[in-house]
Amino acid sequence: MTQIPTSKFYAYLSRLRWIKRWGLMRNAESENVVEHSWDVATIAHALALIGNHYYAGQFDANAIATAALYHDAGEVITGDLPTPIKYHSKNLTRAYQHIEALANQELLALLPDKLRPAYQQVFLLEQQPENHRRIIKAADTLAAYLKCRIELRAGNLEFKQAALQNRQKLESYRMREVDFFMRVFMPDCELPLDGLLLDSARANRPMEAFQERG
């Protein structure tokens, strides 16, 4: 067997834990890219299963979860660019997307040759089916919205506008899977530990109106 050289691929990925998100805002609880990627992957997996089991979807939930894990991996090279800057203008958005693509290609180039094609399928979102990309994008927004709610619950009004914007984005997707998640899972995310341990009736807790779409 030909000697395979060592690869720096996972050495780079392990440093995602040092990339902080929400860099322009005061955080009551800091969040890094590894934590965010886990949230996006588990939420995307849930959205895919919701679609399959409740709305006759045709999602590959495992492929979606895997792709979601890597969706921000390029940030180990680029860093996390705050959303207001990333989308400040079309020119800036295009420039950052180009940089992201280059960063992803640099990371993939670190892999052994025979592994690279398999990683490309989950690493590069453009190689995912459109319906998979929509699920991952929605999960990304849901994770951001949950982060905003955590900050607001801690009394950090710095995240008030971000929470509103992410809420509006979720509504604009008009996805039944998102509506289901908001209606079934989101309310209990507001509970403290004691609330999670208590078998309290859902009907007695206030819940935001987020109607399921027909």
C-alpha beads as a LAMMPS data file, in Angstrom:
LAMMPS data file: protein, C-alpha beads

214 atoms
213 bonds

1 atom types
1 bond types

-500.0 500.0 xlo xhi
-500.0 500.0 ylo yhi
-500.0 500.0 zlo zhi

Masses

1 110.0

Atoms # bond

1 1 1 0.000 0.000 0.000
2 1 1 1.315 3.422 -0.962
3 1 1 2.276 5.572 1.981
4 1 1 -0.429 8.211 2.514
5 1 1 0.931 11.547 3.770
6 1 1 -0.422 13.144 6.910
7 1 1 -3.306 15.584 6.547
8 1 1 -3.975 18.851 8.365
9 1 1 -7.732 18.661 7.597
10 1 1 -8.967 17.754 11.084
11 1 1 -6.291 19.857 12.725
12 1 1 -7.951 22.816 11.011
13 1 1 -11.501 21.699 11.841
14 1 1 -10.613 21.309 15.515
15 1 1 -9.861 25.033 15.620
16 1 1 -13.456 25.946 14.783
17 1 1 -14.012 25.942 18.551
18 1 1 -11.939 29.136 18.714
19 1 1 -14.016 30.989 16.103
20 1 1 -16.535 33.095 17.996
21 1 1 -19.875 34.031 16.482
22 1 1 -21.813 37.301 16.900
23 1 1 -18.540 39.213 17.068
24 1 1 -20.008 42.735 16.911
25 1 1 -22.487 42.140 19.729
26 1 1 -22.185 41.820 23.487
27 1 1 -22.972 38.220 24.424
28 1 1 -24.273 37.021 27.764
29 1 1 -23.199 33.544 26.668
30 1 1 -20.526 33.180 23.991
31 1 1 -21.039 30.804 21.079
32 1 1 -18.427 29.264 18.813
33 1 1 -18.769 27.690 15.371
34 1 1 -18.572 24.111 16.700
35 1 1 -21.530 24.734 19.012
36 1 1 -23.511 26.445 16.278
37 1 1 -22.775 23.652 13.787
38 1 1 -24.050 21.038 16.241
39 1 1 -27.261 23.018 16.714
40 1 1 -27.773 23.398 12.965
41 1 1 -27.106 19.700 12.322
42 1 1 -29.546 18.451 14.960
43 1 1 -32.245 20.928 13.934
44 1 1 -31.771 20.128 10.231
45 1 1 -32.053 16.417 11.029
46 1 1 -35.277 17.102 12.925
47 1 1 -36.736 19.214 10.106
48 1 1 -35.995 16.456 7.593
49 1 1 -37.653 13.810 9.765
50 1 1 -40.643 16.085 10.361
51 1 1 -40.993 16.514 6.612
52 1 1 -40.747 12.776 5.980
53 1 1 -43.089 11.605 8.717
54 1 1 -45.726 14.342 8.711
55 1 1 -45.706 15.852 5.223
56 1 1 -44.737 12.985 2.882
57 1 1 -41.276 14.437 2.326
58 1 1 -38.436 12.709 0.494
59 1 1 -35.481 13.955 2.534
60 1 1 -32.299 12.015 3.291
61 1 1 -32.147 13.086 6.931
62 1 1 -28.698 11.598 7.534
63 1 1 -27.173 13.325 4.499
64 1 1 -28.751 16.613 5.568
65 1 1 -27.420 16.332 9.123
66 1 1 -23.922 15.528 7.863
67 1 1 -23.880 18.432 5.409
68 1 1 -25.158 20.755 8.141
69 1 1 -22.243 19.773 10.386
70 1 1 -19.819 21.120 7.790
71 1 1 -21.850 24.115 6.571
72 1 1 -19.595 26.694 8.281
73 1 1 -16.321 24.748 8.223
74 1 1 -14.673 27.292 5.929
75 1 1 -14.884 29.843 8.725
76 1 1 -11.803 28.263 10.277
77 1 1 -9.978 30.158 7.507
78 1 1 -12.240 33.175 6.955
79 1 1 -13.494 33.714 10.499
80 1 1 -17.153 34.484 11.193
81 1 1 -18.231 37.608 9.350
82 1 1 -21.178 39.237 11.172
83 1 1 -24.422 39.041 9.188
84 1 1 -24.968 42.840 8.968
85 1 1 -21.587 43.163 7.256
86 1 1 -21.956 40.050 5.098
87 1 1 -25.203 41.352 3.598
88 1 1 -24.412 45.068 3.698
89 1 1 -24.293 45.216 -0.106
90 1 1 -24.546 42.828 -3.047
91 1 1 -20.893 43.408 -3.895
92 1 1 -19.784 42.552 -0.369
93 1 1 -22.014 39.464 -0.316
94 1 1 -20.588 38.202 -3.613
95 1 1 -17.030 38.886 -2.461
96 1 1 -17.538 36.973 0.780
97 1 1 -19.182 34.055 -1.026
98 1 1 -16.129 33.891 -3.292
99 1 1 -13.814 33.876 -0.275
100 1 1 -15.925 31.152 1.372
101 1 1 -15.689 29.006 -1.755
102 1 1 -11.909 29.402 -1.861
103 1 1 -11.626 28.517 1.836
104 1 1 -13.703 25.364 1.351
105 1 1 -11.561 24.293 -1.588
106 1 1 -8.398 24.863 0.442
107 1 1 -9.711 22.631 3.214
108 1 1 -10.815 19.905 0.806
109 1 1 -7.390 19.979 -0.841
110 1 1 -5.906 18.846 2.484
111 1 1 -7.739 15.501 2.325
112 1 1 -6.301 12.252 0.948
113 1 1 -7.269 11.911 -2.711
114 1 1 -9.664 8.987 -2.310
115 1 1 -11.607 10.693 0.485
116 1 1 -11.995 14.058 -1.232
117 1 1 -14.983 13.254 -3.519
118 1 1 -17.050 11.895 -0.625
119 1 1 -16.312 14.955 1.495
120 1 1 -17.153 17.296 -1.366
121 1 1 -20.692 15.903 -1.480
122 1 1 -21.392 16.966 2.110
123 1 1 -18.913 19.833 2.420
124 1 1 -20.106 21.949 -0.502
125 1 1 -23.750 22.929 -0.117
126 1 1 -24.075 23.617 -3.837
127 1 1 -23.654 19.869 -4.370
128 1 1 -26.677 19.163 -2.179
129 1 1 -30.177 18.905 -3.692
130 1 1 -32.160 22.143 -3.531
131 1 1 -34.635 20.728 -1.007
132 1 1 -31.735 19.737 1.255
133 1 1 -30.225 23.222 1.029
134 1 1 -33.568 24.759 2.036
135 1 1 -33.710 22.555 5.129
136 1 1 -30.141 23.447 6.154
137 1 1 -30.764 27.158 5.596
138 1 1 -33.914 26.997 7.719
139 1 1 -32.053 25.109 10.452
140 1 1 -29.301 27.741 10.385
141 1 1 -31.895 30.469 10.942
142 1 1 -33.652 28.483 13.674
143 1 1 -30.341 28.015 15.495
144 1 1 -29.664 31.750 15.263
145 1 1 -33.171 32.512 16.520
146 1 1 -32.723 30.172 19.480
147 1 1 -29.438 31.917 20.310
148 1 1 -31.214 35.291 20.216
149 1 1 -33.924 34.000 22.553
150 1 1 -31.294 32.720 24.987
151 1 1 -29.663 36.147 25.044
152 1 1 -32.990 37.933 25.513
153 1 1 -33.897 35.590 28.351
154 1 1 -30.608 36.595 29.991
155 1 1 -31.699 40.226 29.784
156 1 1 -29.434 41.120 26.864
157 1 1 -31.472 43.496 24.705
158 1 1 -28.571 43.686 22.254
159 1 1 -30.223 40.725 20.512
160 1 1 -33.739 42.167 20.303
161 1 1 -33.486 43.286 16.669
162 1 1 -31.648 40.129 15.603
163 1 1 -34.406 38.016 17.158
164 1 1 -37.056 39.951 15.243
165 1 1 -35.162 39.663 11.953
166 1 1 -34.607 35.934 12.337
167 1 1 -38.253 35.424 13.283
168 1 1 -39.313 37.258 10.133
169 1 1 -36.944 35.151 8.039
170 1 1 -38.448 31.967 9.466
171 1 1 -41.945 33.139 8.612
172 1 1 -40.855 34.112 5.095
173 1 1 -39.681 30.553 4.369
174 1 1 -43.295 29.331 4.539
175 1 1 -42.114 25.824 5.405
176 1 1 -44.409 23.461 7.269
177 1 1 -41.396 21.738 8.813
178 1 1 -40.308 25.038 10.362
179 1 1 -43.829 25.790 11.581
180 1 1 -43.979 22.341 13.205
181 1 1 -40.635 22.875 14.954
182 1 1 -41.702 26.298 16.202
183 1 1 -44.998 24.969 17.493
184 1 1 -43.812 21.697 19.050
185 1 1 -40.197 22.225 20.137
186 1 1 -39.636 25.958 20.552
187 1 1 -41.878 26.618 23.606
188 1 1 -39.951 24.264 25.897
189 1 1 -36.642 25.824 24.825
190 1 1 -37.730 28.798 26.957
191 1 1 -37.883 26.709 30.145
192 1 1 -35.248 26.800 32.907
193 1 1 -33.905 23.481 34.188
194 1 1 -36.520 23.286 36.938
195 1 1 -39.213 23.781 34.331
196 1 1 -37.830 20.950 32.214
197 1 1 -37.903 18.613 35.183
198 1 1 -41.470 19.454 36.107
199 1 1 -44.327 17.746 34.303
200 1 1 -46.236 20.987 33.824
201 1 1 -49.138 21.210 31.418
202 1 1 -48.313 22.880 28.115
203 1 1 -51.742 24.488 27.994
204 1 1 -50.919 26.579 31.060
205 1 1 -47.817 28.106 29.472
206 1 1 -48.000 31.099 27.133
207 1 1 -47.033 30.233 23.579
208 1 1 -46.390 32.536 20.644
209 1 1 -48.807 32.167 17.787
210 1 1 -47.088 30.313 15.001
211 1 1 -49.794 28.579 13.036
212 1 1 -49.112 25.416 11.074
213 1 1 -49.602 25.899 7.376
214 1 1 -52.068 23.754 5.473

Bonds

1 1 1 2
2 1 2 3
3 1 3 4
4 1 4 5
5 1 5 6
6 1 6 7
7 1 7 8
8 1 8 9
9 1 9 10
10 1 10 11
11 1 11 12
12 1 12 13
13 1 13 14
14 1 14 15
15 1 15 16
16 1 16 17
17 1 17 18
18 1 18 19
19 1 19 20
20 1 20 21
21 1 21 22
22 1 22 23
23 1 23 24
24 1 24 25
25 1 25 26
26 1 26 27
27 1 27 28
28 1 28 29
29 1 29 30
30 1 30 31
31 1 31 32
32 1 32 33
33 1 33 34
34 1 34 35
35 1 35 36
36 1 36 37
37 1 37 38
38 1 38 39
39 1 39 40
40 1 40 41
41 1 41 42
42 1 42 43
43 1 43 44
44 1 44 45
45 1 45 46
46 1 46 47
47 1 47 48
48 1 48 49
49 1 49 50
50 1 50 51
51 1 51 52
52 1 52 53
53 1 53 54
54 1 54 55
55 1 55 56
56 1 56 57
57 1 57 58
58 1 58 59
59 1 59 60
60 1 60 61
61 1 61 62
62 1 62 63
63 1 63 64
64 1 64 65
65 1 65 66
66 1 66 67
67 1 67 68
68 1 68 69
69 1 69 70
70 1 70 71
71 1 71 72
72 1 72 73
73 1 73 74
74 1 74 75
75 1 75 76
76 1 76 77
77 1 77 78
78 1 78 79
79 1 79 80
80 1 80 81
81 1 81 82
82 1 82 83
83 1 83 84
84 1 84 85
85 1 85 86
86 1 86 87
87 1 87 88
88 1 88 89
89 1 89 90
90 1 90 91
91 1 91 92
92 1 92 93
93 1 93 94
94 1 94 95
95 1 95 96
96 1 96 97
97 1 97 98
98 1 98 99
99 1 99 100
100 1 100 101
101 1 101 102
102 1 102 103
103 1 103 104
104 1 104 105
105 1 105 106
106 1 106 107
107 1 107 108
108 1 108 109
109 1 109 110
110 1 110 111
111 1 111 112
112 1 112 113
113 1 113 114
114 1 114 115
115 1 115 116
116 1 116 117
117 1 117 118
118 1 118 119
119 1 119 120
120 1 120 121
121 1 121 122
122 1 122 123
123 1 123 124
124 1 124 125
125 1 125 126
126 1 126 127
127 1 127 128
128 1 128 129
129 1 129 130
130 1 130 131
131 1 131 132
132 1 132 133
133 1 133 134
134 1 134 135
135 1 135 136
136 1 136 137
137 1 137 138
138 1 138 139
139 1 139 140
140 1 140 141
141 1 141 142
142 1 142 143
143 1 143 144
144 1 144 145
145 1 145 146
146 1 146 147
147 1 147 148
148 1 148 149
149 1 149 150
150 1 150 151
151 1 151 152
152 1 152 153
153 1 153 154
154 1 154 155
155 1 155 156
156 1 156 157
157 1 157 158
158 1 158 159
159 1 159 160
160 1 160 161
161 1 161 162
162 1 162 163
163 1 163 164
164 1 164 165
165 1 165 166
166 1 166 167
167 1 167 168
168 1 168 169
169 1 169 170
170 1 170 171
171 1 171 172
172 1 172 173
173 1 173 174
174 1 174 175
175 1 175 176
176 1 176 177
177 1 177 178
178 1 178 179
179 1 179 180
180 1 180 181
181 1 181 182
182 1 182 183
183 1 183 184
184 1 184 185
185 1 185 186
186 1 186 187
187 1 187 188
188 1 188 189
189 1 189 190
190 1 190 191
191 1 191 192
192 1 192 193
193 1 193 194
194 1 194 195
195 1 195 196
196 1 196 197
197 1 197 198
198 1 198 199
199 1 199 200
200 1 200 201
201 1 201 202
202 1 202 203
203 1 203 204
204 1 204 205
205 1 205 206
206 1 206 207
207 1 207 208
208 1 208 209
209 1 209 210
210 1 210 211
211 1 211 212
212 1 212 213
213 1 213 214
